[in-house]
Amino acid sequence: MRREKGGFWIAFCAVFFYPTAWLVGRSRFEGKEHIPPTGGALMVANHISHLDPIFSGLVVHRARRVPRFLAKHSLWGAPVLGSALRGSGQIPVYRASADAQRSLSEATRALQEGKVVVIYPEGTITRDPEGWPMLSRTGVARLALSADVPVVPFVHWGTREVFDGYKKKFRPLPRKPITVRCGEPVDLSGYRGRPIEAVLLREVTDLIMAKVRELLAEVREENPPVQFFRGGAES
């Protein structure tokens, strides 16, 4: 299978991401076969560390696809990084502004054009002390229902042991095990075609994130909590 063309900036990022991932951990990428080889796909992940985007990008890239992230628009102003984000077709997120809807529109268009879009529905790294997903924003449900593409849950585990954003601890040595695992696409056939209402969006969001939580429980070999930690935004 041919690799999806990503252009100069995707290649530029890969040059940094692959060595960085090797330096900070002993990585395992599992379930790449669940990422469609062609066509649009919405990749939905948990978020435990600021290192996660590196490993999210690599699991998509190793599946020979090009990742498009929904990321804070403020990053577009950073030197070099901003150029890389623009040049590689990433999608800025405008929160609490008149442009907030534009982010979802751009992501929907990317999915409809056959691209892979990566989203962290929690909106920030989890505040759950045990590292489980928080109650998530419903934008993921809007995306999942707006484009009829596979919705693939995937998880990271081990990245917080390297870099804990809340405790400001960076511990790259000794190199720690890091697992990224993709699961089977979430079946949303029973929800498509229904009127988009707040109750439906909440239900679909929780369904998708429950699949993410179950996948994380498999990786951790632990029983997941029954409810989502309420430490983040709910819409």
Steps between C-alpha positions, in 0.01 A plus 500: 500500500631843406550761768256792492687809385557749777739749344805676637367594844377149585843366407656781706296401806577130452873579512451632854218276625659161435831570683319680783268203554799266508685719748218536751360147503481144378196529276247239393248587230210255493184469292617708203286274280193680638609824329343498152761489221303757299212742556403714794531386860447668835762388753384555860754479782547539872742773610740446789813694403620779275710232330189325368487684164841360409378144547158571349671632191733203479231233524311667212819550301604137554163403351617695192248779553542872570368625837306826527468623856246730658734725702484830689513792258758679719761248381475645149689807624806305614817523288564192281218308670243738353646451153497123547137506613389711206710314247384155612130587494428490872172644630496791750252489786345833602346455844248738656492722193288572196737279300439187710258353246754555225730240654234230477412606146862471390536161669178375338622614160832320555315177586275532197808552282636165618748615763584361844409739782631452856307642794541500879141554618600577859642829374807477726709239674286310749470627853394160627769405756487140374542600136157393370310712244293792624149596399561630148385777273220416259680637195625147433139382459424785259798397289416131518143562385578766241719275286419135439853371556648239739545625856810327636571511876862486608695549819840597637645356816844570645549851367404659833779302666741687274342844517239592759365839398327580826788401726753653257711183508704386200660159552629360168750265662496215539296456182148395594251276320242695299204333335275643230211271412224549243166325535223399264285783361204599717161396360294818470250367247215532750565872544552622145213686335346612830447869584814651654393591853689549826381168646611309191839673496557416866402137446724455196793673669472276805468191281816582307695587812375184674664305216819701555483424873445128437799492268712674761387248762623221272841664466524565873356159587277669758129550555389844379289737712125498443471877455713761329702736717334843494805720482467648153256683279175325416407656170 
